Amino acid sequence: MIVAGNRWRARCLLALACGLAALGGARADDAAAPRSGYQFSSPMVREMQDDAFANPGMLWVAKGRALWDTPARAGGKSCAACHGGAETGLAGVGARYPRMSPRLGKPINLEQRINLCRTEHMQAPAYAYESDELLALTTLVRHQSRGQPVSVEVDGAAAPFLASGKAFFEARRGAMNLACSQCHDRIVGKSLRDDVVSQGQSNGFPAYRLRWQTLGSMHLRFQACNFAVGAEPLPLGDDDYVNLELYVAWRGRGLPIETPAVRR
């Protein structure tokens, strides 16, 4: 899903370089207030996201609902055994991640929270990052907060991790020597080839990307961006990606959860 071929990568790099050069790195006027990627999508993509029967991401919601009610192992507990029905017990939960784990002393995202529940409370093995099962449960949980505002806690113990995520967002990297902020702050709303640059918000993830032809996590999107600028992607679930995810969520605070969003 990440590797789209050298030719596609070269086009991406060229488009980024030409776009940034042409715009002179000036910050777009509409970049200040948080705006969902939905607002930068075409009418066709918006219509697909809004229609529960046309939105491909709803297949993962359905799979997640089945997993939620199924014991993790023979004779063991299901998610529902502790948390109750997904529709009644999860409202607002997905909007608050990543969040600090006092025991681990660092922020964890929703995928990691689910896996900790499996290993610590269900005596079941963790799901592989980006597996259909983990994506399905993560999407199910986030979907129960659909329409609720992103609201992550960044004070106190979380503050240095937020600062680390912000530093990652603003650091230049890769063959193109580009930072996340150069696209998602400075040229928001501008066209690079046939794409419109969004703010890179996370409120729709896990999201179904038409380019991937499947649903993927926020960390998979980070990897794809790193690859596009010629940088070595970090492993899925890496602490630096979790910190970046925290900063991106804080940056988009107040935006409604859209999971599963549809993006190009």
Residue frames relative to the residue before (quaternion, step in Angstrom):
aa qw qx qy qz dx dy dz
M 1.0000 0.0000 0.0000 0.0000 0.00 0.00 0.00
I 0.6815 0.4734 -0.2947 0.4739 3.56 1.06 -0.71
V 0.7341 0.4113 -0.2291 0.4894 3.54 0.87 -1.00
A 0.0497 -0.8288 0.5568 -0.0230 3.55 -0.34 1.23
G 0.6769 -0.4899 0.2951 0.4634 3.58 1.23 0.23
N 0.5975 -0.6087 0.3927 0.3438 3.53 -1.09 0.72
R 0.6305 0.5443 -0.3451 0.4325 3.57 1.03 -0.73
W 0.6538 0.4960 -0.3095 0.4803 3.59 0.96 -0.88
R 0.6490 0.5211 -0.3224 0.4509 3.58 0.95 -0.85
A 0.6484 0.5192 -0.3227 0.4537 3.57 0.93 -0.84
R 0.6414 0.5169 -0.3270 0.4632 3.60 0.99 -0.80
C 0.6397 0.5295 -0.3255 0.4522 3.58 1.01 -0.84
L 0.6745 0.5006 -0.2928 0.4569 3.54 0.88 -0.97
L 0.6571 0.5061 -0.3092 0.4653 3.56 0.95 -0.87
A 0.6524 0.5150 -0.3166 0.4571 3.58 0.95 -0.87
L 0.6501 0.5134 -0.3179 0.4612 3.58 0.93 -0.85
A 0.6773 0.5008 -0.2960 0.4504 3.55 0.85 -0.98
C 0.6866 0.4821 -0.2878 0.4619 3.57 0.87 -0.97
G 0.6542 0.5268 -0.3136 0.4429 3.56 0.97 -0.86
L 0.6854 0.4781 -0.2866 0.4685 3.56 0.88 -0.93
A 0.6410 0.5188 -0.3279 0.4608 3.56 1.00 -0.78
A 0.6783 0.5066 -0.2982 0.4408 3.57 0.90 -0.93
L 0.7333 0.4258 -0.2335 0.4758 3.55 1.03 -0.79
G 0.3969 -0.7608 0.4443 0.2574 3.54 1.28 -0.17
G 0.5842 -0.6189 0.3639 0.3786 3.59 1.21 0.41
A 0.3931 0.7312 -0.4838 0.2769 3.61 1.19 0.24
R 0.4666 -0.6713 0.5021 0.2819 3.53 -1.03 0.80
A 0.4284 -0.6978 0.5134 0.2569 3.55 -0.93 0.95
D 0.5735 -0.6261 0.4074 0.3364 3.57 -1.03 0.78
D 0.7200 0.4556 -0.2534 0.4581 3.60 1.07 -0.72
A 0.5089 0.6877 -0.4071 0.3199 3.61 1.22 0.12
A 0.5504 0.6672 -0.3910 0.3146 3.59 1.18 -0.41
A 0.7546 0.3431 -0.2004 0.5222 3.61 0.73 -1.01
P 0.5487 -0.6190 0.4366 0.3538 3.62 -0.99 0.73
R 0.0127 0.7808 -0.6234 0.0408 3.55 -0.94 0.95
S 0.4552 -0.7027 0.4853 0.2519 3.53 -0.81 1.02
G 0.5978 -0.5580 0.4422 0.3684 3.54 -1.23 0.49
Y 0.5064 0.6501 -0.4045 0.3966 3.57 1.25 -0.44
Q 0.6740 0.5165 -0.2935 0.4390 3.58 0.99 -0.84
F 0.6970 0.4338 -0.2672 0.5046 3.59 1.23 -0.37
S 0.5422 0.6367 -0.3851 0.3902 3.59 1.31 -0.03
S 0.5673 -0.5827 0.4577 0.3593 3.54 -1.25 0.41
P 0.6581 -0.5023 0.3689 0.4225 3.62 -1.19 0.37
M 0.6283 0.5468 -0.3410 0.4358 3.59 1.02 -0.74
V 0.6768 0.4773 -0.2898 0.4796 3.58 0.95 -0.91
R 0.6280 0.5299 -0.3370 0.4596 3.61 0.98 -0.75
E 0.6553 0.5160 -0.3085 0.4573 3.55 0.94 -0.92
M 0.6410 0.5237 -0.3195 0.4613 3.57 1.01 -0.81
Q 0.6641 0.4997 -0.3081 0.4630 3.59 0.94 -0.85
D 0.7051 0.5020 -0.2699 0.4218 3.59 0.89 -0.93
D 0.6858 0.4574 -0.2695 0.4978 3.58 1.18 -0.55
A 0.3801 -0.7613 0.4786 0.2165 3.59 -0.39 1.22
F 0.6686 0.4914 -0.3048 0.4675 3.59 1.14 -0.54
A 0.7101 0.4300 -0.2503 0.4983 3.59 1.19 -0.53
N 0.5854 0.5921 -0.3649 0.4166 3.59 1.21 -0.48
P 0.3582 -0.7660 0.4849 0.2230 3.64 -0.41 1.14
G 0.5876 0.6091 -0.3650 0.3880 3.59 1.15 -0.58
M 0.5669 0.6091 -0.3865 0.3979 3.59 1.17 -0.43
L 0.5280 0.6062 -0.4158 0.4253 3.60 1.22 -0.28
W 0.6598 0.4867 -0.2998 0.4877 3.59 1.07 -0.73
V 0.5904 0.5468 -0.3674 0.4664 3.60 1.10 -0.60
A 0.6641 0.5009 -0.3023 0.4655 3.58 0.92 -0.90
K 0.6536 0.4957 -0.3143 0.4778 3.58 0.96 -0.82
G 0.6416 0.5285 -0.3202 0.4544 3.58 1.01 -0.79
R 0.6326 0.5318 -0.3317 0.4550 3.58 1.02 -0.78
A 0.6454 0.5076 -0.3186 0.4736 3.58 1.02 -0.77
L 0.6627 0.4956 -0.3048 0.4716 3.60 0.96 -0.85
W 0.6004 0.5921 -0.3493 0.4085 3.57 1.04 -0.79
D 0.7608 0.3896 -0.1880 0.4838 3.55 0.98 -0.88
T 0.6338 0.5427 -0.3204 0.4485 3.59 1.28 -0.09
P 0.4984 -0.6497 0.4738 0.3241 3.65 -0.83 0.89
A 0.5248 -0.6656 0.4375 0.3003 3.57 -0.96 0.90
R 0.7838 0.0071 0.0006 0.6210 3.58 1.21 -0.51
A 0.6881 -0.4784 0.3342 0.4312 3.56 -1.21 0.35
G 0.8332 0.1451 -0.1362 0.5159 3.55 -0.76 1.04
G 0.5952 0.5982 -0.3486 0.4079 3.56 1.27 0.01
K 0.6448 -0.5238 0.4023 0.3847 3.52 -1.37 -0.20
S 0.3252 -0.6730 0.6183 0.2429 3.48 -1.36 0.36
C 0.6644 -0.4575 0.3828 0.4503 3.57 -1.28 0.13
A 0.6582 0.5393 -0.3042 0.4283 3.56 0.97 -0.91
A 0.5733 0.6122 -0.3843 0.3857 3.59 1.10 -0.61
C 0.7422 0.3586 -0.2105 0.5256 3.60 1.08 -0.69
H 0.8050 0.3477 -0.1392 0.4602 3.55 0.84 -1.01
G 0.4675 -0.6666 0.4576 0.3573 3.58 1.23 -0.24
G 0.7596 -0.3554 0.2641 0.4764 3.54 -1.25 -0.26
A 0.5745 -0.6189 0.4113 0.3431 3.54 -1.01 0.85
E 0.6847 0.5114 -0.2927 0.4288 3.58 0.94 -0.88
T 0.7481 0.4029 -0.2204 0.4790 3.60 1.12 -0.54
G 0.7819 0.3925 -0.1853 0.4475 3.57 1.07 -0.65
L 0.7181 0.4876 -0.2389 0.4352 3.57 1.22 -0.21
A 0.3838 0.7435 -0.4858 0.2528 3.61 1.20 0.00
G 0.8293 0.2099 -0.1820 0.4848 3.56 -0.81 1.05
V 0.5217 0.6629 -0.4160 0.3396 3.60 1.19 -0.40
G 0.7132 0.4866 -0.2703 0.4259 3.57 0.75 -1.02
A 0.6173 0.5654 -0.3399 0.4286 3.58 1.20 -0.47
R 0.6999 0.5002 -0.2606 0.4383 3.59 1.22 -0.39
Y 0.6236 0.5286 -0.3480 0.4589 3.61 1.24 0.12
P 0.4784 -0.1405 -0.8667 0.0124 1.48 -2.26 1.28
R 0.0372 -0.7848 0.6181 0.0265 3.54 -1.23 0.53
M 0.6426 -0.5598 0.3656 0.3742 3.55 -1.22 0.52
S 0.2099 -0.7063 0.6602 0.1459 3.51 -1.21 0.74
P 0.3636 -0.7559 0.4938 0.2292 3.63 -0.36 1.14
R 0.6569 0.5199 -0.3239 0.4396 3.57 0.99 -0.75
L 0.7348 0.4005 -0.2296 0.4970 3.57 0.96 -0.85
G 0.3610 -0.7662 0.4663 0.2553 3.57 1.21 -0.39
K 0.7157 0.3300 -0.2417 0.5661 3.58 1.16 0.58
P 0.5775 -0.5781 0.4245 0.3901 3.59 -1.18 0.30
I 0.1175 -0.7514 0.6427 0.0921 3.54 -1.22 0.58
N 0.3831 -0.7078 0.5347 0.2578 3.55 -1.14 0.54
L 0.7447 -0.4298 0.2689 0.4342 3.54 -1.30 0.10
E 0.6108 0.5511 -0.3499 0.4480 3.58 1.04 -0.74
Q 0.6853 0.4767 -0.2809 0.4735 3.56 0.93 -0.88
R 0.6099 0.5426 -0.3517 0.4581 3.60 1.08 -0.66
I 0.6412 0.5195 -0.3156 0.4684 3.57 0.98 -0.86
N 0.6881 0.4758 -0.2909 0.4642 3.58 0.88 -0.88
L 0.6170 0.5250 -0.3522 0.4687 3.60 1.07 -0.60
C 0.6122 0.5308 -0.3457 0.4732 3.57 1.06 -0.71
R 0.6638 0.5078 -0.3144 0.4502 3.58 0.94 -0.83
T 0.7447 0.4257 -0.2447 0.4521 3.58 0.75 -0.99
E 0.7609 0.4065 -0.2136 0.4584 3.60 0.96 -0.82
H 0.8048 0.2905 -0.1363 0.4992 3.58 0.99 -0.76
M 0.7535 0.3656 -0.2030 0.5073 3.58 1.16 -0.47
Q 0.3144 -0.7738 0.4873 0.2548 3.58 1.36 -0.10
A 0.4843 0.6244 -0.4381 0.4285 3.53 1.00 0.97
P 0.5642 -0.6086 0.4212 0.3658 3.61 -1.11 0.54
A 0.5569 -0.5927 0.4669 0.3473 3.53 -1.20 0.59
Y 0.4587 -0.6433 0.5331 0.3025 3.54 -1.17 0.57
A 0.5232 -0.6052 0.4915 0.3441 3.57 -1.13 0.59
Y 0.5372 -0.6101 0.4711 0.3425 3.55 -1.06 0.78
E 0.8226 0.1745 -0.1971 0.5041 3.55 -0.98 0.99
S 0.4071 0.6706 -0.5091 0.3541 3.61 1.18 0.33
D 0.6345 -0.5380 0.3869 0.3978 3.56 -1.18 0.50
E 0.6468 0.5397 -0.3261 0.4290 3.58 0.99 -0.80
L 0.6951 0.4552 -0.2847 0.4781 3.57 0.85 -0.93
L 0.6287 0.5199 -0.3371 0.4699 3.59 1.00 -0.73
A 0.6533 0.5291 -0.3168 0.4392 3.58 0.97 -0.87
L 0.6935 0.4601 -0.2885 0.4734 3.60 0.84 -0.90
T 0.6351 0.5214 -0.3302 0.4645 3.59 1.00 -0.79
T 0.6649 0.4997 -0.2984 0.4681 3.57 0.94 -0.89
L 0.6214 0.5385 -0.3368 0.4587 3.58 1.00 -0.80
V 0.6868 0.4820 -0.2941 0.4577 3.59 0.80 -1.00
R 0.6734 0.4843 -0.3063 0.4671 3.60 0.85 -0.89
H 0.6258 0.5676 -0.3387 0.4141 3.58 1.01 -0.80
Q 0.6269 0.5471 -0.3414 0.4372 3.59 1.09 -0.62
S 0.6842 0.4296 -0.2832 0.5169 3.61 1.28 -0.21
R 0.3167 0.7818 -0.4955 0.2073 3.58 1.25 0.16
G 0.7787 0.2715 -0.2473 0.5087 3.54 -0.81 1.09
Q 0.6273 0.5148 -0.3458 0.4710 3.59 1.22 -0.29
P 0.5422 -0.6642 0.4038 0.3189 3.62 -1.01 0.71
V 0.5298 -0.5779 0.5177 0.3426 3.54 -1.19 0.65
S 0.0975 0.8056 -0.5700 0.1285 3.57 -0.72 1.06
V 0.0815 0.8124 -0.5688 0.0987 3.58 0.15 1.27
E 0.4131 -0.6976 0.5320 0.2443 3.56 -1.15 0.69
V 0.0316 -0.8320 0.5530 -0.0326 3.58 -0.70 1.07
D 0.5145 0.6352 -0.4241 0.3897 3.59 1.23 0.22
G 0.7927 0.3542 -0.2186 0.4454 3.54 -1.34 0.05
A 0.8595 -0.0474 0.0535 0.5061 3.53 -0.88 -1.00
A 0.6451 0.5425 -0.3241 0.4295 3.61 1.14 -0.54
A 0.5035 0.7130 -0.4029 0.2752 3.60 1.17 -0.55
P 0.7019 0.4507 -0.3180 0.4507 3.67 0.75 -0.82
F 0.6301 0.5234 -0.3389 0.4628 3.60 1.13 -0.56
L 0.5950 0.5329 -0.3507 0.4889 3.57 1.16 -0.62
A 0.6545 0.5114 -0.3124 0.4610 3.59 0.94 -0.89
S 0.6345 0.5244 -0.3270 0.4642 3.58 1.04 -0.76
G 0.6568 0.5063 -0.3073 0.4668 3.58 0.98 -0.82
K 0.6345 0.5205 -0.3209 0.4727 3.56 1.03 -0.78
A 0.6419 0.5203 -0.3227 0.4616 3.58 0.99 -0.83
F 0.6282 0.5222 -0.3333 0.4708 3.58 1.03 -0.77
F 0.6541 0.5385 -0.3032 0.4361 3.57 0.94 -0.94
E 0.7621 0.3901 -0.1908 0.4802 3.56 1.04 -0.79
A 0.5718 0.6148 -0.3755 0.3925 3.62 1.26 -0.17
R 0.4069 -0.6868 0.5472 0.2516 3.55 -1.02 0.85
R 0.0779 0.7976 -0.5934 0.0754 3.57 -1.05 0.75
G 0.7626 0.4235 -0.2853 0.3972 3.49 -1.37 0.24
A 0.7469 -0.4146 0.2959 0.4274 3.51 -1.38 0.07
M 0.7102 0.4385 -0.2619 0.4844 3.57 1.10 -0.64
N 0.3263 -0.7727 0.4874 0.2426 3.61 1.31 -0.10
L 0.4144 0.7079 -0.4552 0.3463 3.55 0.94 0.97
A 0.2868 -0.7323 0.5940 0.1694 3.55 -1.22 0.63
C 0.6494 -0.4981 0.3996 0.4129 3.56 -1.25 0.46
S 0.6698 0.5428 -0.2965 0.4108 3.56 0.93 -0.96
Q 0.6010 0.5860 -0.3760 0.3926 3.59 1.07 -0.59
C 0.7075 0.3871 -0.2551 0.5334 3.58 1.09 -0.61
H 0.8088 0.3713 -0.1575 0.4280 3.55 0.63 -1.20
D 0.6666 0.3741 -0.3178 0.5610 3.56 1.31 0.26
R 0.8129 0.3939 -0.1618 0.3973 3.53 0.63 -1.21
I 0.8028 0.2117 -0.1370 0.5403 3.62 1.04 -0.52
V 0.1849 0.8058 -0.5338 0.1779 3.56 1.12 0.70
G 0.8043 0.2611 -0.2165 0.4879 3.55 -0.92 0.97
K 0.5934 0.5573 -0.3679 0.4495 3.57 1.27 -0.15
S 0.4538 -0.6876 0.5009 0.2652 3.56 -1.20 0.48
L 0.0653 -0.7282 0.6808 0.0445 3.50 -1.12 0.85
R 0.7779 -0.1328 0.0022 0.6142 3.54 -0.19 1.35
D 0.7914 -0.2904 0.2060 0.4969 3.61 -0.67 -1.03
D 0.5852 0.5543 -0.3807 0.4532 3.60 1.23 0.39
V 0.2853 -0.7011 0.6201 0.2064 3.55 -1.26 0.51
V 0.3988 -0.7370 0.4974 0.2245 3.56 -0.75 1.07
S 0.2037 -0.7788 0.5854 0.0961 3.56 -0.78 1.07
Q 0.6470 -0.5062 0.3895 0.4163 3.56 -1.29 -0.13
G 0.4473 -0.7065 0.4499 0.3136 3.59 1.22 -0.08
Q 0.2561 0.8004 -0.5068 0.1923 3.58 1.05 0.71
S 0.4266 -0.7397 0.4834 0.1928 3.56 -1.22 0.63
N 0.4509 0.7535 -0.4165 0.2354 3.60 1.24 -0.17
G 0.6944 0.4618 -0.2886 0.4705 3.60 1.20 -0.21
F 0.6002 0.6081 -0.3449 0.3886 3.59 1.25 -0.20
P 0.4414 -0.1695 -0.8787 0.0655 1.49 -2.15 1.35
A 0.1306 -0.8055 0.5780 0.0093 3.53 -1.01 0.92
Y 0.4115 -0.6654 0.5605 0.2716 3.54 -1.26 0.51
R 0.1143 -0.7963 0.5920 0.0487 3.58 -0.63 1.12
L 0.4699 -0.6888 0.4791 0.2741 3.55 -0.78 1.04
R 0.6190 0.5489 -0.3446 0.4437 3.58 1.08 -0.68
W 0.6999 0.4401 -0.2625 0.4975 3.59 1.08 -0.71
Q 0.2214 -0.7759 0.5345 0.2516 3.55 1.15 -0.74
T 0.7187 0.2902 -0.2624 0.5748 3.55 1.06 0.81
L 0.5451 -0.5932 0.4765 0.3519 3.53 -1.34 0.09
G 0.0165 -0.8178 0.5748 -0.0218 3.57 -1.02 0.78
S 0.5637 -0.6194 0.4501 0.3099 3.52 -1.31 0.47
M 0.6747 -0.4561 0.3895 0.4301 3.53 -1.37 0.09
H 0.6608 0.5119 -0.3203 0.4458 3.59 0.98 -0.76
L 0.6013 0.5266 -0.3662 0.4764 3.59 1.09 -0.57
R 0.6311 0.5194 -0.3296 0.4726 3.57 1.07 -0.71
F 0.6139 0.5300 -0.3459 0.4718 3.59 1.04 -0.74
Q 0.6469 0.5209 -0.3206 0.4554 3.58 0.91 -0.89
A 0.6568 0.5169 -0.3138 0.4505 3.57 0.92 -0.90
C 0.6462 0.5046 -0.3190 0.4754 3.60 1.01 -0.78
N 0.6324 0.5216 -0.3335 0.4656 3.59 0.95 -0.83
F 0.6567 0.5117 -0.3093 0.4596 3.55 0.92 -0.90
A 0.6597 0.5433 -0.3124 0.4146 3.58 0.93 -0.90
V 0.7355 0.3748 -0.2339 0.5137 3.60 1.08 -0.62
G 0.5791 -0.6313 0.3590 0.3705 3.57 1.26 0.28
A 0.4969 0.6323 -0.4392 0.4005 3.57 1.18 0.58
E 0.5303 -0.6134 0.4763 0.3401 3.55 -1.19 0.55
P 0.3737 -0.7365 0.5088 0.2429 3.64 -0.60 1.05
L 0.4233 -0.6722 0.5434 0.2716 3.56 -1.17 0.62
P 0.6177 -0.5354 0.3983 0.4162 3.62 -1.17 0.34
L 0.5707 -0.5676 0.4652 0.3683 3.56 -1.15 0.61
G 0.7923 0.2639 -0.2134 0.5071 3.58 -0.86 0.95
D 0.3884 0.7288 -0.4804 0.2955 3.60 1.25 0.08
D 0.6055 -0.5888 0.3941 0.3624 3.58 -1.07 0.75
D 0.6439 0.5241 -0.3339 0.4464 3.59 0.98 -0.77
Y 0.6458 0.4962 -0.3192 0.4846 3.58 1.06 -0.68
V 0.6230 0.5219 -0.3483 0.4671 3.61 1.02 -0.70
N 0.6429 0.5083 -0.3194 0.4756 3.60 0.99 -0.81
L 0.6425 0.5079 -0.3153 0.4794 3.56 1.00 -0.81
E 0.6349 0.5277 -0.3239 0.4621 3.57 1.00 -0.83
L 0.6266 0.5265 -0.3297 0.4706 3.58 1.04 -0.78
Y 0.6788 0.4872 -0.2985 0.4613 3.58 0.87 -0.92
V 0.6524 0.5097 -0.3202 0.4605 3.59 0.94 -0.85
A 0.6402 0.5101 -0.3266 0.4726 3.59 1.02 -0.78
W 0.6460 0.5061 -0.3154 0.4765 3.60 0.98 -0.84
R 0.6362 0.5410 -0.3142 0.4514 3.55 1.01 -0.84
G 0.7549 0.3411 -0.1865 0.5283 3.58 1.13 -0.66
R 0.2395 0.8042 -0.5164 0.1711 3.57 1.22 0.43
G 0.7502 0.3552 -0.2914 0.4756 3.53 -0.97 0.92
L 0.5658 0.5769 -0.3990 0.4335 3.58 1.17 -0.39
P 0.4787 -0.6753 0.4669 0.3112 3.61 -0.98 0.71
I 0.5088 -0.6065 0.5133 0.3315 3.54 -1.14 0.68
E 0.1355 -0.8122 0.5660 0.0395 3.60 -0.89 0.98
T 0.3842 0.7728 -0.4533 0.2228 3.59 1.27 -0.13
P 0.5720 -0.2972 -0.7633 0.0433 1.50 -1.64 1.87
A 0.3008 -0.7457 0.5700 0.1688 3.56 -0.70 1.10
V 0.2816 -0.6908 0.6258 0.2278 3.53 -1.36 0.22
R 0.0079 -0.7907 0.6110 -0.0383 3.51 -0.83 1.04
R 0.5872 -0.5876 0.4197 0.3657 3.55 -1.18 0.48
